[in-house]
Amino acid sequence: MKIENKNILVTGANRGIGAAIVRELLKHKVGKVYTAARNVKNLPDFGDKRVVPLAIDITDSRQVADAAKQAKDVNVLINNAGRIAFASIIDGQSDQIAADMNTNYSGTLGMMQAFAPVLQKNGQGVIANVVSIVGLAPMAMIGGYSASKAALHSATQAARIELASRNIHVIGIYPGPIDTEMASDFPIAKTSPAVTAQAIVAGIIEGKDYIFPDPMSEQVGTLWEHDPKALEKQFAAPPAEAA
C-alpha cells in the first residue's frame, strides 16, 4: 500500500497511539489526515496544514454517518478509538462491560460499515483496526475489555474476507502494553506510542494482515500462531508464573 497522496482518517487521534500514528503519518508524503475525536478541542496542535479535525463519537451512528459524508475522499481508515474498563466477566459491572463492547466492537463496526462504500468508491483502500493482544486470548482482570477486543478481532477477519473483492485490505493491529494513559494502571514495561506508531504505519505500507507493533505483541503473536491454547494458559497464569 502506497500512502503517498492518500487521505487517511485516524479515530481516537487526541492522545496515545492515535496521536502518535498521526505524527508518524505526517512524516510521509500523505494527503489529508483526518484527526477524529469526540471533542476536537482536545486534539493536539499537530502543526501541519494537512491535518483536518473531525468530530466523531464512534458510538453515535448519526455522527459516524455525517463523518462519512464529510470525509468522502478517504483512502485509509485507521480505527484506533477505544476504551477500557477494569471489569471481570463475572464480577464486573455489566454497564462497564457493555460500554467496552459498545465502543470497541459496535462503534468500530459502525465505522467500517459507514466507510467501506467510501473506500470502494475511491479505489484501493485500507481499513486498519487497533485490536489488542487480549483480543487473541483474555486476561481475567479485564475480561469485559478482552471480550470486546475478541469480537473486534473476529469482525476484522470477517471483513477481510468480505471486502477483498471490493479491493479493500483489512488489517488487524495487536498492541501489547503501550505507555499511554489507558495503560497507566498496568505495572509492567511498556513500549512508547511513537515506536508503536512507527511499526503500525510500516505494517500498513507493507500490506500485512496482522501487525504486532511492540516486543511483547511480537512474542504473543508468534505463540498465538503456533499454539493458541498455550497463549490462553499463559494469560491465565499469575503474573510471577506467567513471567
N, C-alpha and C positions, 0 to 999 in steps of 0.2 A: 504494500500500500504506500503510494507516494503521497505525502501530506503537503507537498508544496502547493500553494494557492488553494488548498482545501479549506472549507469553512467548518469549524469544529465547535460543538456545544458541550460544555462541561457542567454537570449539575453538582451542587454542593461545593461551589467554587470559592466560597467565602473563607475557608480555612483548611488546615490539614492537607490531606492528599490532594483534594480538589484544587486548592490554590497552588500547590506545588506543580501539579500537572499543567495548569495554565502557564506558569512561569517557564516550564520546560518547553511547552509548545511554542512559546514566543521566541525561543532561541532558533526556531526553524522558520523557513520562508512560507509560513501558512497564510491563509487569507484571514477571514474574521475568526475571532474566538469569542463565542457567546459564553459569558460567565453567568451562570444561573444560581440564584439563591432565593430563599423565601423573601428576604429583605435586601434589596440591592444596596442599601445604605451600609450594610455590614461587609460589603465586598472590599478587599484591599485596593489600593491605587496601584494598578499594575504598570502604569506609566507607558502605555502603548496604545496608539490610535486604533489598532486592530481589535481591541477589546470592546465588546458590545454587552453591557449589563442587561440581564433579562430576569424579571421576577417570575419564579416558578416555585410553587409549593407542589411537589410531585404527588401529594395525596389529594390534591384538588383537581378533579378531572377537567373542570372548566378552564383553569389556568393552564393546564397541560395542552388542551386543545388550542387555546389562544396562542401559546408559545409556538406550536407547530405552524400556525398561520404567520406569525411574525418572523420566525427563523426558517423560512421556506427554501433557503439556499444551503442548508446544512448538508455536509457530506459525511461527517463523522460525529456520532453521538457517544459521549462517554458518561455513562450513568454511575456517578460517584456518590450522590446524596444518600444518606442513610442515618440510622440512629441505633442506639444500643441500650438495653435495659438489663441490669444485673438481676435476672429473674430465672429461676429454675422452672422446668416444665411443670412439676408437680406442686411446688410450694410458692411459686412466683405469683404475683398479682396478675389476674387474667387480662386486665386492661393494659398493663405494660407489655405483656406478650403479644396482645392484639395490635398494639401500636407499632411494635417492631415489624410484625407481619404486614401491616398496612403500608408502612413506608418502604421497607427493604424489598419486599416481594411485590405487593399490589401496585405501589407507586412506580417502581421501576418497570413493571409490566406495562403500566399505562403509558409510560414514556416510549417504550418500544413500539406499542401499538399505534401511538399517535405519529411517530416519526418514521416508521417503516415506509409509508407511502411517499414521504418527502425524500428519503434517501433513494428510493427506487426511481423516482422521477428525475433525480439529479445524476443518475448513472451509478457507477460503482460506489458502494457505501460501506460503512463500518459501524457496528454497534459494539461497544466495549463496556461490559458490566463489571463493576467492582464488587466481587462476591466476598470471600474470606476463606481462610483455611478451615474455619469451623463450618463452612458450607460443605466440606468433604467428610468431616466427622465431628460430632458435637462435643462441646465442653459443658458439663452439667451446670456449672455456676452461671452460665449464660445460655441455658438450654433454649429459651424462647428466641433469643437472637440467632442461635445456631440453626434452629428450625426455619427461621425466615430466610437465612442465607442458603440453606439446603434447598428450599423451594426456588430461590433465585438461580441456584446452580442448575437445577433441573430445567427451569424455564429457559436458561441460556442455551443449554444443549438442544432443547426442542426448537428454539428459534433459529439456531444454527442450521438445522436440517431444513426447516420450513423456508427460510429466507435465502438459502443458497441459490435457488432457481431465479431469485429476483436480483442476483448479483450483489447481495449484501452479506458481508462476512461478520459473523457474531463471535466475539471474543469473551472469554471469562478471565477475570483478574482475581488472584487469590492471595492477598497480602497476609503476612503474619503480623506480629506486633510492630506497629509503627508509632513513632514518637509524636503523637497527636493528642489533642485534648480528649478525644473519645477513648483513647487507650491509657489515659493517665493513671487509672487505678490498677493497672496490671504491673506488679513489681518484678518485671523481667527486662532483659536487654531488648532495646528497640532500635529499629532502623530509622534513619531520618526521612522525612517526607520527600526531600529533594532527591535523595538517592533512589527512593522508591519510584518517584515520578519519572526519573530518567530511564529506569528499567521498563516502566509501563509504556512510555512513548516509543522506546526502541522496539518493544514487543509488537506494538501496533504496526509500526513500519515494516517489521519482518513478516507480518501476517500470521503470527502464531494464533492457535486456537486457545491455548492456555498460557497465561502469564503468571509466573511465580516471582514477584519482584524484589524479594529480600532473602537473606540467607536462610532463615527459618522456613519460609514458604518453599524454598527450593528443596529442602530436606523433606518437608511434608509432601510435596508434590511427587517426589521420587518414591516415597513409601506408599502413597495412595495409588500410584500407578501399578506398583508391583504386588502390594498386599493391603488392600483397604481395611481388612479386619484387624491387622496389626496396628494401623493408624488409630482405629477406634479404641483399641486396648491402650495404646499409648496416651491418648487424650483422657481416658478414664482413670488412669493411674494417678495416685497422689503426686504432687509436684516433685518431691525428692526421688520417688521411684521412677517417675517419667524421665527425669534428668539422667 
